């Protein structure tokens, strides 16, 4: 594999210099589109009305449809009262590695099957993966892999795992309705704060399999106005749910809904429950993981065991919703102090490792 460090670094610095927030990755998408077209890919831009880009390369013989996905969006920080876009999660690095691997494979040429290079918008704000799936352009994809830099606490430079296991997450909101009354006549009302307290207690009493990492907690409660002598009629609550498996998440979600509804009913109030966000947990295919492990071993000598990480990733919609067989590379880069930090830094040589791993994975599936 003729992956030149200087070329990889140039692409990284080019993308790093144009950070754009989710759904607005216009310059990034154009940069990638032009590079893919120049390399001979058939490119679809503005996928499903978004900034998404998909490049397609076809082999000479029939074979599997293999996809590689990279996320493009940057984070938005507030600095001195101004919004500042910044690549503090490494999506510029992810896009660099996938793009450079795609260009190298185009130079070699496919022997069989079809390669789809997927540059996805809006991972941070969520919705990007589902938008790409809803386009219909990935309906024929058999297998897909992705890659992401990892903080130093999870993997050191020179290490990588073929199975980065994100957890599932959900955001649940509840509108609690009681009955207002004067503070001197509380028996004529139903205090929404009291109902919320019952709900919090019920939430904290939820139990599922303790061997599966999970948590459910109340993260926001708003009730009452400015007057001290009015029994509040309404309250708004938000709950954050995390679980390492999709099965545990589903069980916890149902118990959360029950706890909210019954907690309110226990004092005569009502609760309207809404699920407003979240992502599924990892659901990998053993064979795709095994082949990806082989690619890591070809580059680094050995692969790490699966990494269990509590963070979320919308990549897993490709397997849970899209029914695509997947694996996800977690790449060590001595990244400090952590993802989503304005001070994030990493060993740029990891970009060479990642590019080679992705290129080898494609080569093994569609060329060798």
C-alpha positions in Angstrom: 0.0 0.0 0.0 1.6 3.3 -1.2 0.1 5.5 1.5 2.4 8.6 1.7 2.5 10.3 5.1 2.9 13.8 3.6 -0.2 13.4 1.5 -2.2 12.1 4.4 -1.1 15.0 6.6 -2.0 17.6 3.9 -5.5 16.3 3.6 -5.9 16.3 7.4 -4.7 19.9 7.7 -6.9 20.9 4.8 -10.0 19.4 6.5 -9.0 20.6 10.0 -8.9 24.2 8.7 -12.6 24.1 7.6 -14.6 22.8 10.6 -18.3 23.0 10.0 -21.2 22.1 12.3 -23.7 19.3 11.6 -25.8 19.6 8.5 -23.6 22.5 7.3 -20.5 20.7 6.1 -20.5 22.4 2.7 -16.8 23.1 2.2 -15.9 19.7 3.7 -18.3 17.8 1.4 -17.1 19.7 -1.7 -13.4 19.0 -0.9 -14.2 15.3 -0.5 -16.4 15.2 -3.6 -13.7 16.7 -5.8 -11.1 14.3 -4.5 -13.3 11.2 -5.1 -14.3 12.3 -8.6 -10.7 13.0 -9.5 -9.9 9.4 -8.4 -12.6 7.9 -10.6 -15.4 7.4 -8.2 -19.1 7.9 -9.3 -20.1 10.5 -6.7 -23.5 11.4 -5.3 -23.5 14.7 -3.4 -26.2 16.3 -1.3 -27.5 12.9 -0.4 -31.1 13.0 0.7 -31.0 16.8 0.8 -28.0 16.9 3.2 -24.3 17.5 2.8 -23.7 13.8 2.7 -21.4 12.4 0.0 -21.3 8.8 -1.4 -18.6 7.6 -3.8 -19.0 4.4 -5.7 -16.3 2.2 -7.3 -17.2 -1.0 -9.1 -15.1 -4.1 -9.7 -14.8 -6.2 -12.8 -16.4 -9.3 -11.2 -19.6 -9.8 -9.1 -19.0 -9.6 -5.4 -20.2 -8.1 -2.1 -21.2 -4.4 -1.7 -18.7 -3.1 0.9 -19.0 0.3 2.5 -16.8 2.5 4.6 -18.3 5.4 6.6 -16.7 8.5 8.0 -18.4 11.4 9.9 -17.6 15.0 8.7 -19.1 17.4 11.3 -17.3 19.5 13.8 -18.3 20.6 17.3 -19.5 24.1 18.2 -17.9 25.8 21.3 -18.8 29.2 22.8 -15.6 31.3 23.2 -15.9 34.9 24.5 -19.6 34.8 23.7 -19.1 33.7 20.1 -19.8 30.3 18.5 -16.7 28.7 17.2 -16.6 25.6 15.1 -13.8 23.2 16.0 -12.7 19.6 15.1 -12.4 18.5 18.7 -13.8 15.0 18.2 -11.5 14.0 15.3 -14.0 13.8 12.5 -11.4 15.6 10.3 -9.1 12.7 11.1 -11.7 10.1 10.4 -12.6 11.6 7.1 -8.9 11.9 6.2 -8.2 8.2 6.8 -11.3 7.0 4.9 -10.7 9.4 2.0 -7.0 8.5 1.7 -7.8 4.8 1.8 -10.4 5.3 -0.9 -8.0 7.1 -3.1 -5.4 4.3 -2.7 -7.9 1.6 -3.5 -9.0 3.5 -6.7 -5.3 3.6 -7.8 -5.1 -0.2 -7.4 -8.6 -0.9 -8.8 -11.2 -3.3 -7.6 -11.3 -6.9 -8.7 -14.8 -7.8 -7.6 -17.9 -6.3 -5.9 -18.7 -2.7 -5.2 -17.1 -0.2 -2.8 -19.2 2.6 -1.4 -17.4 5.4 0.5 -19.9 7.1 2.8 -19.2 10.6 4.2 -21.9 11.3 6.7 -23.0 14.6 8.1 -24.4 15.4 11.5 -23.1 12.7 13.8 -22.7 15.0 16.7 -26.2 16.5 16.5 -27.6 13.1 15.4 -29.7 12.3 12.4 -27.0 11.9 9.9 -26.8 8.2 9.7 -30.6 7.8 9.4 -30.6 10.4 6.6 -28.1 8.5 4.7 -30.0 5.2 5.2 -33.3 6.9 4.2 -31.8 8.0 0.9 -32.0 4.4 -0.3 -28.5 4.6 -1.7 -27.2 2.1 0.9 -30.0 -0.5 0.5 -27.7 -2.9 -1.3 -24.8 -2.7 1.1 -23.8 -6.0 2.7 -21.1 -4.9 5.0 -19.8 -1.6 6.5 -16.9 -0.5 8.6 -16.0 2.8 10.2 -13.1 4.2 12.3 -12.6 6.7 15.1 -9.7 8.0 17.1 -9.8 7.0 20.8 -8.7 8.8 23.9 -5.4 7.6 25.5 -7.4 6.0 28.3 -8.8 3.5 25.9 -6.0 2.9 23.4 -2.4 4.0 23.0 -0.7 4.9 19.7 0.0 1.7 17.8 -3.1 0.0 19.1 -6.5 -0.6 17.5 -9.6 -2.7 18.1 -12.0 -4.0 15.4 -14.9 -3.7 17.8 -15.5 -0.3 19.4 -18.6 -1.0 21.5 -20.6 2.1 22.1 -23.6 2.0 24.5 -27.2 2.8 23.7 -28.7 6.1 24.9 -32.1 7.6 25.1 -33.5 11.0 26.2 -36.9 10.9 27.7 -39.1 13.9 28.6 -42.2 14.1 30.7 -44.9 16.7 31.1 -46.5 16.3 34.5 -50.0 17.8 35.1 -51.5 18.2 38.5 -54.0 20.8 39.7 -53.2 24.3 40.9 -54.6 25.8 44.1 -53.8 28.4 46.7 -50.9 27.6 49.1 -53.4 27.9 52.0 -55.6 25.2 50.5 -53.2 22.5 49.2 -55.9 19.8 49.7 -57.8 21.3 46.8 -54.8 20.9 44.4 -52.4 18.3 43.1 -48.8 19.5 43.5 -46.8 18.8 40.3 -43.6 19.0 42.3 -44.9 16.3 44.7 -45.7 14.2 41.6 -42.2 14.8 40.2 -40.7 13.7 43.5 -42.7 10.5 43.3 -41.4 10.0 39.8 -37.8 10.6 40.8 -38.1 8.0 43.5 -39.7 5.5 41.1 -36.9 6.1 38.5 -34.2 5.5 41.2 -35.9 2.2 42.1 -35.6 0.8 38.6 -33.6 -2.4 38.5 -32.3 -4.5 35.5 -29.5 -7.0 35.1 -26.6 -5.6 37.1 -24.0 -7.3 35.0 -24.9 -5.0 32.1 -23.6 -1.4 32.6 -26.5 1.0 32.7 -27.9 4.1 34.3 -31.2 6.1 34.3 -31.3 9.4 36.1 -33.4 12.6 36.2 -31.3 15.4 34.7 -33.8 18.3 34.5 -36.8 19.4 36.5 -38.7 22.7 36.0 -41.8 23.6 38.0 -43.5 26.5 39.7 -43.5 30.2 38.9 -42.4 33.3 40.9 -45.1 33.2 43.5 -44.4 31.2 46.7 -48.1 30.6 47.6 -49.3 28.9 44.5 -49.4 25.1 44.2 -47.8 24.4 40.8 -50.0 22.6 38.3 -47.3 21.5 35.8 -43.7 20.3 35.8 -41.3 19.3 33.0 -38.8 16.6 33.5 -35.9 15.1 31.5 -34.3 11.8 31.9 -31.0 10.4 30.5 -30.8 6.7 29.9 -27.6 4.7 29.1 -27.2 0.9 28.6 -24.4 -1.1 27.1 -26.8 -3.3 25.1 -29.9 -2.6 23.1 -31.8 -5.3 24.9 -31.0 -3.7 28.3 -32.0 -0.3 26.9 -35.3 -1.5 25.8 -36.1 -3.1 29.1 -35.0 0.1 31.0 -36.9 2.3 28.7 -40.2 0.5 29.3 -39.6 0.5 33.0 -38.8 4.2 32.9 -42.1 5.0 31.1 -44.0 2.9 33.6 -42.2 4.6 36.5 -43.1 8.1 35.2 -46.7 7.3 34.6 -47.3 5.4 37.8 -45.3 7.9 39.9 -47.6 10.7 38.7 -50.8 8.6 39.2 -49.8 7.8 42.8 -50.9 11.3 43.9 -53.6 11.8 41.2 -51.5 13.6 38.6 -50.9 12.7 35.0 -47.7 12.4 32.9 -47.2 12.7 29.1 -44.0 10.8 28.1 -42.0 11.6 25.0 -38.8 9.9 23.7 -36.9 12.8 22.1 -33.5 11.4 21.1 -30.9 8.7 21.5 -28.8 6.2 19.6 -28.6 2.4 19.5 -25.7 0.5 21.0 -23.2 -1.6 19.0 -24.5 -4.6 17.2 -21.5 -6.1 15.2 -21.2 -9.0 12.9 -18.6 -11.6 14.0 -17.3 -12.3 10.5 -16.9 -8.6 9.6 -15.2 -8.0 13.0 -12.8 -11.0 12.3 -11.8 -9.6 8.8 -11.3 -6.2 10.3 -9.1 -7.7 13.0 -7.1 -9.3 10.2 -6.5 -5.8 8.7 -5.4 -4.4 12.0 -3.0 -7.3 12.5 -1.6 -6.7 9.0 -0.7 -3.1 9.9 0.0 -3.2 13.6 0.9 -6.8 14.3 -1.9 -7.5 16.7 -5.4 -6.2 17.5 -6.9 -5.2 20.8 -9.9 -6.9 22.4 -13.2 -5.1 22.0 -13.3 -1.7 23.7 -16.4 -1.0 25.8 -17.1 2.7 25.8 -20.1 4.5 27.4 -20.3 7.1 24.7 -22.9 6.9 21.9 -22.6 6.8 18.1 -25.2 7.0 15.4 -23.1 4.6 13.3 -25.0 1.8 14.9 -28.2 2.7 13.0 -26.5 1.2 10.0 -26.8 -2.3 11.6 -29.9 -1.9 13.7 -32.0 0.0 11.2 -30.2 -0.7 8.0 -29.5 -4.4 8.7 -26.0 -4.0 7.4 -23.2 -6.2 8.9 -20.8 -3.9 10.6 -17.5 -3.5 12.5 -16.0 -0.3 14.0 -12.3 0.4 14.4 -11.2 2.2 17.5 -7.7 3.6 16.8 -5.2 4.5 19.4 -3.4 7.9 18.8 -2.2 8.9 22.3 -5.1 11.4 22.2 -5.2 13.8 25.1 -6.9 15.1 27.2 -10.0 13.6 25.6 -12.6 13.9 22.9 -14.8 17.0 22.8 -12.0 19.0 24.4 -10.8 22.3 22.8 -7.3 21.2 23.8 -7.5 17.8 22.1 -4.3 16.7 20.5 -3.0 13.4 19.1 -0.1 11.7 17.4 -0.6 12.5 13.7 1.2 9.3 12.7 -1.9 7.4 13.8 -3.5 8.7 10.6 -1.1 6.5 8.6 -2.1 3.5 10.7 -5.8 4.2 10.2 -5.5 4.8 6.5 -3.6 1.5 6.0 -6.1 -0.4 8.2 -9.1 0.8 6.1 -7.2 0.2 2.9 -6.3 -3.3 3.9 -9.8 -4.1 4.9 -11.1 -3.0 1.5 -8.3 -4.8 -0.3 -9.0 -8.1 1.5 -12.7 -8.0 0.7 -12.7 -6.7 -2.8 -9.3 -7.2 -4.4 -7.2 -10.1 -2.8 
